[in-house]
Amino acid sequence: MNAAVDQYQGCLLGLALGDAIGAPFEGGPVERALWHVIGKTRNHLPRWTDDTQMSLDVAQVLLEHQAIDQDRLAEQFAGSYAWSRGYGPGTARQLKLVKRGTHWPEARSTVFKDGSFGNGAAMRSPPVALFFYNDFERLIAETKKAAAVTHAHPLAIQGAVAISIVIYFALQGRNYPEMWRLLKERCASPVFSTKIGLAERWADGSSEIAKGEVVKLLGNGMAAQDSVVTAIYAATRFMSRSFGEMISFIISFKGDVDTIGAMAGAIWGAANGSATLEGIPVEARDQLKWVAMELYKKRLPPFICGQ
């Protein structure tokens, strides 16, 4: 199989696997008990949450329009909403408003006056990075558009941009010093740039940072600034090790396990490919691989000077 196709499929599979494996460890006793009941498909495969569903929604709109059509994306999100996917309460309220006819900017501001700074925009950035990998600036612009449908806060948008940048580098096989430089340049809020600098120092592999230190200094929460860099660090730390080792490390953080797992899984899968993820059960594997293949076939072609 073409290595690039394998990377595309690895990205979406890694996202779904990180999401589905992490979901049973998410939240408190009530949430975990509920997921114990609804967290398997009828044929006993691990179910993924809204993290994967909304990523598939983004992919659907890209395949239809070759760009992020924000009105269509809001409609797609609202049409796919199901409480059993574990949507956050704020997102659920927004999507219910959209489904009842409220335009998405109004729905967004009704629920979050100053814009949500949660990690929901970052978790669904991978399909944008896949589709626009041939044009870095377009990738950044379309990532921001996809984020803004539900997450208007600058920190949420910077978190989404960060995940797209890292997946771009994972696909391209570019040098990691340049990746860290661009992350600090494009995610310049001090809360992000400080954590990115710390993760860069840690990710050189010279020492094994304890989970408690990761949680304390990078975070494990639902806010973008408390989870995105954590996911990037986990993915880069375990890039040459097994997916299972990475997910076990993330589970040990507690907190927002499924979303950190989804973001890290997408990065790890984009770098290592789908062949490395065979044999790990997950819901709708064939669908995920098909969507990834379609994104690969219909992705933005490379720009050629003079055209």
N, C-alpha and C positions, 0 to 999 in steps of 0.2 A: 504493500500500500504506500502511496505517496506520503512522505513524512509530514508534509504540511497538513494533509487531510487528517492524518492520525492525530496531529496536535489539536486541530479544531475539535475533533470528537473527544479527545482527552480533556479539553477545557470544559465542555458541557457535562461530560460524565463526571469529572472531578468536582464540579460545582454541585451536581445532584447528589453525589456520594457523600461529600462533606456535609451537605444539608441533611440528608436522610440519616446518616450515621450519628450526626450530632443532635438531631431533634429530640431523641428520648432523654437527653441530659439537660435539656433546656428548662429554665424556670424553676419554680418551687415544687413542692410535693403534689399540689393539685394539677399543675400543668403536666408534670411527668406521668401522673396516674392517668390523665386523659389520653396522653399520647400512647401510653401502653395499650389502651383500648383501640385507638383509631390509627395507630402508626404502622399498620401492615396492610398490604393489599389483600384481595381475596385469595390470591395464590401465595400469600405469606412473604412478599417482598417488602423491604423497607420503603415506606412512603416518604416523598419529599414534601417540603412545606411551600409557603408563599415565595420563598427565596428563588426556588427553581421555577415555579409557575410564572412569576413576573419576569424572569429572564427569558422564558419561552415566549411570553407576550411581546417583549422587546424584539426578539428574533422574528416573530410573525410580522410585525410592522415593518421591519427592515426588509424582509423578503417581499412584502407587498409594494413598498414605496421606494426602496433603495435609499431611504433617509428616515430620520425620526420625524414623522408627522405627529405633532403633539396631541391634536384633537383625536386622531385615530388611536394613538397609544392610550390615552385616557379611557376611551371607549373599550379598548381591548382589555385593559386592567379591570374595568368595572364588570365586563361580561364574564371574565374568568373567575371573579371573586367567589370563594366558598369558605365559610367559617372554618371548615375542617382542615384547611391548609395552614391554620395557625397565624393568620394575618394579625399584625399589631392593631390595637384598638383605634389609633389615630388613622392609620391607612384604611381600615375597615369603614370608618365613618366617612372618609373622603370618597371612597369608591361607591358607597351606598348613595351619597349625594349625587355623584355623577350619573349613576344608574337611574336616578329619579329625574334627570334632566338638567342638573346644575352644571354650568360650564366649569371645567377643571380649575382655572385660576381662582374662581370664587369658592369652589369646594375646598381647595387647598388653604386659602386664607381664612375660611370659616373655622377650620379645625385647628390650624396653626397660624396665628396672627403674624408672627415674625418668621414663619417658615420652619419646617421640621429639620432638626440637625441629626436625625437618626441615620442608621447605616443602610436603610432600605434602597436608596439610590445606588450606593456602591455595590451592593450584592448583585444587582442586575446589570452592571456595566459590561461584563464579559462579552455578550453578543455584539455590542457596539465595537469593542476592540477587535473582534474577529472580522467584522464586516468592513471596517475602515483601516485595516492594518497597513494598507499601501499609502495612506495619506495621514501623517501624524496630526497635522493641524485640524483636518476635518474630523479625525477621531476625537480630539479634545472638544471641538465645537458640538458634535452630535452627542457626546457623552453628557455635556451640560444640558442640552435640550431634553434628553431622556430623563435626567435627574429632576429637572424643574417641574415636571408634570405633577409630582407629589412632594418634592423636597426643594423648597426655595432658599433655605438657609445657606449662606456661603460655605459653612463647614461641611454640610452634607454634599454640596456640589464638589468641593475639593476632595472629599473622600471618594466620590465616584470617579473623578479624574485620576486619582492615585491608582485605583484598581485597573483602569484602562491602560495607564502607562506601563504598569508592571506586566500585564498580559501582552502588550505590544512587544516588550523586550523579550519575554519568554518565547514568543512566536518567532521573532526575528533573530534570536540568538546573539543579540548585541551585547556589548560589554556592560557589566553591572555598575562600574563607576559612573558611566554616563546615565544609567537609570536613576541612581541615587541623586545625581546632580539635577536632573529634570524633575524629579519628585519634589525636591526642595524649592526649585524655581516655580513650579506650577501649583504647589500647595504651600503657599508662603505664610499662611497664618502661623503665628508662633507656636500654637498648640500642636500643629501638624509638623512644622519644620524641625522643632526640637525633638519630637519623637522619631521622625525620619532619620535625623542625624544619629540618634541613639541606636536605632535598629541597624543602621549601616555599620556602626562600629561593632555591634554584636554579631552581625551576619558574616563576619570574616572567618568564622569557624575556629578562631583561636581559643575560645573558651565556651563551655556549656552553661548558658545562663539559666538559673533555676526558675521554675514556673512562677514562684512567688514574686520574684523580681520582675518578670515579664508583666504579670498582672498589675503590680504596684506602679510600674513606670510607663507601661504602654496601655494597659487597660483591658477589660473584658466585657464592657457594657454595650448597650444598644446604640449609643451615640457614635457617629462616624469617627469622631476624634478619639474614641475609646475602644475601637475595634479594628479599624482599617489597617493601621500600621502593625497592629498585633498579627493580623492575618498575613500581611506581607512578610513580616519577620519569620513567622512559622513556616511559610512556603519556602523562603530562601534558605532558612536553616536546614530544612529537610529535603532540599531539592535533589540531592544525590542519594537520598535514603528512601525507605519505602513509604508509600502513601499511608499505610496503617500506623507507622511510627508517628507520622505527622499528626494524624487525627487523634491518636491516643494522647499526644502532648496537648492538643487543643482541648480535648475533653477534660483534662486535668485542670484547666483554667476555671471551669464552671462558667457562670455568666451566660453571655449570648453565644452559646456553643454552635448552634446550627448555622448562624450567619457567618461567624468567623470561619467555621469549617467550610462553608460554601465558597467564600472569597479565596481562602487559602487553597482549597481544592481546585478551583478554576485555574489559579496560577500554576500550581504543581502539574495539573493535567496538561496545560498548554505547553509546558516545557518538556514533559516526559512522554506524552502521547497516550492514546487509548489502550494500546497493547499492554501497558503496565497495569491497567485497571481491570483486565479481564478476570472473571471469576469472583469479583466482589458484587454481591447481589444488590440490585436497586430497581425501583419501579420504572417501567417504560424505557428500558435501555435502548431498544430499537428506535423508538421515537426520538430520543435524545441524539442518537448517532445520525439519524436521517436529517434532523434539523441542522446539525453541525455540517453535514455534507452539503446541504443546500446553501448555507452561509458561505461555505468555501467556494461553491460553484458560482454564486451570484455576487461575491464580494466586490467592493470597489476595485476596478483594475488599476494597476500602477500608472501614475502620471508619466507621460513621455514628453520630454521637452520638444516643442515645435508642433505638437498636435493642436 
